[in-house]
Amino acid sequence: MNIVACYKIVPDAQDIEVGADGALRLDRAQWVLGEYDLAAIEAAAQLAAATDGGAVLLSAGGEKLNDTKLVKAALSRGADELYRVVDPALEDADAFQTASVLAAALRKIDFDLVVCGEGSADRYSQQVGLLVGALLGLPVVNATGSVRAEGDALLVERVLENEVEVLEIAPPAVVSMTSDAVLPRIPQLKDILAAGKKPVTTWSLDEVGGIPESPVETVSVKAPASIARKGIVLEGATDENIGELVSGIRASR
């Protein structure tokens, strides 16, 4: 089974500074693999090994994707190859634009399953995986806790609030893995050294058909204002407590 794991590089959260006006400053931030995508990469590597298949990586973004350390960090986690679409126009791409570029790139790759993280570590819109599946016209499942091959089908497990749902889908398909679905491996030195020898294919936006115009205009991105906790504790699910909770939430908006 051929599996593609999509990932995104993001600024390290601990390095992000917040200005007096709430604006985010990324000047000193190191760029890393998104923590939610690590589960997607690990799930893809494990499933490929279990089915005697191959796992490759796919990403779309700005020039930072060319960073050698980030390439090795991604390829040292079990995948065999990396595909990437690199262009400055993708640095601030929204979920629809990113999904459109990824879907176009996936049309150039032979795959049975696409694995995404449940959301990106920066915007966390939780839309890209669903949009990729929709754009490709494939079965797509989010909130995936595990996926395994059984014959010609894929068994996808979702842990819901009061039950565990198991879906049988036919490949090719797209799934978005929850962050706790698998424990990402810690690459060893030999893995990092081997990663430098793995093939990397880079495409321009023109080679995948360009980028669509965004239907959304981003005016600004700011950190939420700090609000002091009121320290109110409501014990018991009584009608009175529920009413007080709802009133408190509405008043805090």
Secondary structure, DSSP 8 states (H G I E B T S, - for coil): -EEEEE--EEE-GGG-EE-TTSBEE-TT--EEE-HHHHHHHHHHHHHHHHTT-EEEEEEEESGGGG-HHHHHHHHTTS-SEEEEEE-GGGTT--HHHHHHHHHHHHTTS--SEEEEESS-SSS--S-HHHHHHHHHT--EEEEESEEEEETTEEEEEEE-SS-EEEEEE-SSEEEEE-TTSS------HHHHHHHTTS-EEEE-TGGGT-----SS-----B-------------S--HHHHHHHHHHHHHT-
